[in-house]
């Protein structure tokens, strides 16, 4: 019955490309969370009135973040081909997509981190400073715990964006469901392949959103 309505769908290939999409998304989300949190912390701490106030450093980091989050992802992939080839050794495949995914998403997430940190009551930070807390203690005991609901909410949004990025990367040979939908669904006019790939991507997005919302609601003390 299924074969009758979906004659072109090879479920083994579909499963393999689903795993490739999950692999690219998982690795890039983890790296984006680490790198984006680091960049966001630097942006916050070096801004006016904060612990590491430094206008020069803040301006440079802010400019880098703004530049990379403004470049359309499909163009960023092309621009980063030399870097990708240098790091991975090839511009084709799932691993080759990772540098572009991470560099494309980390600046976007860094701004979310900065916004989340700015929402923290400055009185809490001042209280910690008045008790002699070091910068490291303030970061690990105040800033990150207090902003964690916003950080999780932000990485959820970023993860969903990364699923879309993997589909675009797949269209130029990175593998995954985007590659399957483009090479089989579009180029060979196999609409059933495109349909199933799209449905699976939607399921992945819904699962990510559900997990992110659940964690955020548990962490939010308000």
C-alpha positions as CSV (number, residue, x, y, z in Angstrom):
1,X,0.0,0.0,0.0
2,X,2.8,2.5,1.0
3,X,4.8,1.5,-2.1
4,X,1.8,2.3,-4.2
5,X,1.5,5.9,-3.0
6,X,5.2,6.5,-2.4
7,X,6.8,4.5,-5.3
8,X,10.1,6.4,-5.3
9,X,10.9,6.4,-1.6
10,X,13.8,4.2,-0.6
11,X,13.3,3.9,3.2
12,X,16.9,2.8,3.8
13,X,18.3,5.8,2.1
14,X,15.7,8.0,3.8
15,X,16.8,6.7,7.2
16,X,20.5,7.2,6.4
17,X,19.9,10.8,5.3
18,X,17.8,11.4,8.4
19,X,20.7,10.2,10.5
20,X,23.1,12.5,8.5
21,X,20.8,15.5,9.2
22,X,20.6,14.6,12.9
23,X,24.4,14.3,13.0
24,X,25.0,17.7,11.3
25,X,22.4,19.3,13.5
26,X,23.6,17.7,16.8
27,X,27.3,18.5,16.3
28,X,26.6,22.1,15.1
29,X,24.2,22.8,17.9
30,X,26.7,21.7,20.5
31,X,29.5,23.7,19.0
32,X,27.2,26.7,18.5
33,X,26.1,26.6,22.1
34,X,29.7,26.6,23.4
35,X,31.1,29.2,20.9
36,X,28.0,31.4,21.0
37,X,27.9,31.4,24.8
38,X,31.5,32.4,24.9
39,X,31.0,35.2,22.3
40,X,27.9,36.4,24.1
41,X,29.6,36.5,27.4
42,X,32.5,38.6,25.9
43,X,30.0,41.0,24.3
44,X,28.2,41.4,27.6
45,X,31.2,41.6,29.9
46,X,33.1,44.2,27.7
47,X,30.1,46.4,27.2
48,X,29.7,49.7,29.0
49,X,29.4,49.4,32.8
50,X,30.3,45.8,33.1
51,X,33.1,43.7,34.6
52,X,35.5,43.8,31.6
53,X,34.4,47.1,30.1
54,X,36.5,47.5,27.0
55,X,35.1,49.5,24.1
56,X,37.7,48.5,21.6
57,X,37.3,44.7,22.2
58,X,33.5,45.1,22.3
59,X,33.4,47.0,19.0
60,X,35.6,44.4,17.2
61,X,33.7,41.3,18.5
62,X,30.4,43.1,17.8
63,X,31.4,43.9,14.3
64,X,32.5,40.3,13.6
65,X,29.2,38.9,15.0
66,X,27.2,41.4,12.9
67,X,29.1,40.6,9.7
68,X,28.7,36.8,9.9
69,X,25.1,36.8,11.1
70,X,24.2,39.1,8.2
71,X,25.6,36.9,5.4
72,X,23.0,34.7,3.8
73,X,23.9,31.1,4.6
74,X,24.0,29.8,1.1
75,X,26.6,32.5,0.3
76,X,28.5,31.8,3.5
77,X,28.9,28.2,2.4
78,X,30.6,29.3,-0.8
79,X,32.8,31.9,0.9
80,X,34.0,29.2,3.4
81,X,34.9,26.6,0.8
82,X,38.7,27.2,1.1
83,X,38.5,27.1,5.0
84,X,36.2,24.0,4.8
85,X,38.6,22.2,2.4
86,X,41.6,23.1,4.6
87,X,39.9,21.8,7.8
88,X,38.0,18.8,6.5
89,X,39.9,18.0,3.3
90,X,36.8,18.1,1.2
91,X,33.8,20.3,0.4
92,X,31.4,17.4,0.0
93,X,29.7,15.4,2.8
94,X,28.3,15.9,6.3
95,X,31.6,16.9,8.0
96,X,32.2,19.5,5.3
97,X,29.0,21.2,6.2
98,X,29.9,21.7,9.9
99,X,32.3,24.7,9.6
100,X,29.7,26.7,7.7
101,X,26.9,25.6,10.0
102,X,28.8,26.6,13.1
103,X,30.2,29.9,11.8
104,X,26.7,30.8,10.4
105,X,24.8,30.0,13.7
106,X,27.2,31.0,16.5
107,X,27.1,34.8,15.9
108,X,23.3,34.6,15.7
109,X,23.2,32.7,19.0
110,X,25.8,35.0,20.6
111,X,23.4,38.0,20.2
112,X,20.7,35.9,22.0
113,X,23.1,35.1,24.8
114,X,24.0,38.8,25.1
115,X,20.3,39.8,25.3
116,X,19.6,37.0,27.9
117,X,22.5,38.3,30.1
118,X,21.3,41.9,29.8
119,X,17.9,40.8,31.3
120,X,19.6,39.8,34.6
121,X,18.9,42.1,37.4
122,X,22.1,44.2,37.9
123,X,21.4,44.2,41.6
124,X,22.2,40.5,41.7
125,X,25.5,41.1,40.0
126,X,26.4,44.0,42.3
127,X,25.5,42.0,45.4
128,X,27.9,39.2,44.3
129,X,30.7,41.8,43.6
130,X,30.1,43.4,47.0
131,X,30.6,40.1,48.7
132,X,34.0,39.7,47.0
133,X,33.1,37.2,44.3
134,X,35.6,36.9,41.5
135,X,34.7,37.4,37.9
136,X,34.8,33.6,37.3
137,X,32.5,33.0,40.3
138,X,30.1,35.7,39.0
139,X,30.1,34.1,35.5
140,X,29.5,30.5,36.7
141,X,27.4,31.2,39.8
142,X,25.3,34.2,38.7
143,X,25.3,35.1,35.0
144,X,25.0,31.6,33.5
145,X,22.4,30.2,36.1
146,X,20.3,33.3,36.0
147,X,20.2,33.5,32.2
148,X,19.9,29.7,31.6
149,X,16.2,29.8,30.6
150,X,16.9,32.5,28.0
151,X,20.0,30.5,26.8
152,X,18.0,27.3,26.4
153,X,15.2,29.2,24.6
154,X,17.8,30.8,22.3
155,X,19.6,27.6,21.5
156,X,16.2,26.0,20.7
157,X,15.5,28.7,18.1
158,X,19.0,28.4,16.8
159,X,18.8,24.6,16.5
160,X,15.6,24.9,14.5
161,X,17.4,27.4,12.2
162,X,20.3,24.9,11.9
163,X,17.9,22.2,10.7
164,X,17.0,24.6,7.8
165,X,20.6,25.3,7.2
166,X,21.4,21.6,6.9
167,X,18.7,21.4,4.2
168,X,20.4,24.3,2.3
169,X,23.8,22.7,2.7
170,X,22.4,19.4,1.4
171,X,21.4,21.1,-1.8
172,X,25.0,21.7,-2.6
173,X,26.3,18.2,-1.7
174,X,26.5,18.1,2.1
175,X,24.2,15.2,2.4
176,X,21.1,14.8,4.6
177,X,17.5,15.2,3.9
178,X,18.1,18.5,1.9
179,X,20.4,16.6,-0.4
180,X,17.8,13.9,-0.8
181,X,15.0,16.3,-1.5
182,X,17.0,18.2,-4.1
183,X,18.8,15.4,-5.9
184,X,15.9,13.0,-6.0
185,X,12.8,15.0,-5.3
186,X,13.5,18.1,-7.4
187,X,16.0,17.0,-10.1
188,X,14.3,13.7,-10.8
189,X,10.8,15.0,-10.3
190,X,10.1,12.5,-7.5
191,X,7.7,14.6,-5.5
192,X,7.0,11.8,-3.0
193,X,10.7,11.8,-1.9
194,X,10.4,15.6,-1.3
195,X,7.2,15.2,0.6
196,X,8.6,12.5,3.0
197,X,11.9,14.4,3.5
198,X,9.9,17.5,4.4
199,X,7.7,15.6,6.8
200,X,10.7,14.2,8.6
201,X,12.3,17.6,8.8
202,X,9.1,19.0,10.3
203,X,9.0,16.2,12.9
204,X,12.6,16.9,13.9
205,X,11.7,20.6,14.3
206,X,8.7,19.8,16.4
207,X,10.7,17.5,18.7
208,X,13.5,20.1,19.1
209,X,10.8,22.7,20.0
210,X,9.1,20.4,22.5
211,X,12.4,19.5,24.2
212,X,13.5,23.1,24.4
213,X,10.2,24.4,25.7
214,X,10.1,21.6,28.4
215,X,13.6,22.4,29.6
216,X,13.0,26.1,29.6
217,X,9.8,25.8,31.6
218,X,11.6,23.7,34.2
219,X,14.5,26.2,34.6
220,X,12.4,29.3,34.6
221,X,11.8,30.3,38.3
222,X,9.5,33.2,37.5
